[in-house]
Amino acid sequence: MPKDEFGIIDSIDPDYNYIDYDPEKYNCVSIECEYVENWWKQLHLLKTYYQRMSRPDFGLNRWGITIIPPESLPGFLDYTHRT
C-alpha cells in the first residue's frame, strides 16, 4: 500500500526551499494513502505553503512538500483526529 509521510520542522527558515524529500531528517511518520486521500478534499481551505514560505497556498500539496504554519495546525489536527 502506498504511503504519505508527515514530519515536524522545529524552526522554519523563511528563505529556505524545502523541495528535497528527506523523511529521516524530519522524523517523518508514514500514513497509508487511503487515509490521507480524503484529507486533500477536506483540507482545501487550510492556509499552507508549498515548499517555501514565499509560496502561500491552501490545502495539502499532493505530490510535494506542504508547510503547515502554526495558525493552521489546530484545524489540521482537529480534522485528522476525526478521521
C-alpha positions in Angstrom: 0.0 0.0 0.0 1.4 3.4 -0.9 2.1 5.8 2.0 2.4 9.5 2.5 4.8 10.9 5.1 4.5 13.7 7.6 7.2 15.3 9.8 7.8 18.3 12.0 10.2 21.1 11.3 11.0 22.7 14.6 12.2 26.0 13.1 11.2 27.2 9.6 13.8 29.1 7.7 11.6 31.6 5.6 14.2 31.7 2.9 14.8 28.0 2.5 13.3 26.0 -0.3 12.0 22.7 1.3 11.9 20.9 -2.0 14.1 17.9 -1.1 12.4 14.8 0.1 14.2 14.0 3.4 12.0 11.9 5.7 14.8 10.8 8.0 15.8 14.4 8.7 12.3 15.4 9.9 11.5 12.1 11.6 8.5 11.5 9.3 5.8 9.1 10.1 4.1 7.1 7.3 0.3 7.0 6.8 -1.4 4.8 4.2 -2.6 6.8 1.3 -6.2 5.5 1.7 -6.5 7.6 4.9 -4.8 10.6 3.6 -6.7 10.7 0.3 -9.8 12.4 1.9 -7.6 15.0 3.6 -6.8 16.6 0.2 -10.5 17.1 -0.4 -11.4 18.2 3.1 -8.5 20.5 3.9 -8.6 22.6 0.8 -9.3 25.8 2.8 -6.4 25.3 5.2 -3.8 28.0 4.9 -0.5 26.4 3.9 2.7 27.0 1.9 4.2 24.8 -0.8 7.9 24.2 -0.5 8.8 27.6 0.9 7.2 30.5 2.9 7.1 32.7 -0.2 4.6 30.3 -1.9 1.3 30.7 0.1 -1.5 28.3 -0.9 -4.3 26.3 0.5 -4.6 22.6 1.4 -2.0 19.9 1.0 0.4 19.6 -1.9 -0.4 16.1 -3.2 3.0 15.5 -4.8 5.3 17.8 -2.9 6.2 19.4 0.4 3.5 21.2 2.3 4.4 23.6 5.2 1.5 23.9 7.7 2.0 27.1 9.7 1.3 27.2 13.4 -2.0 29.1 12.9 -3.3 26.2 10.7 -2.1 23.4 12.8 -5.2 23.3 15.1 -7.5 22.8 12.1 -5.3 20.2 10.6 -5.1 18.2 13.9 -8.8 18.6 14.5 -9.7 17.1 11.2 -7.0 14.3 11.1 -8.0 13.2 14.6 -11.6 12.8 13.5 -10.8 10.5 10.6 
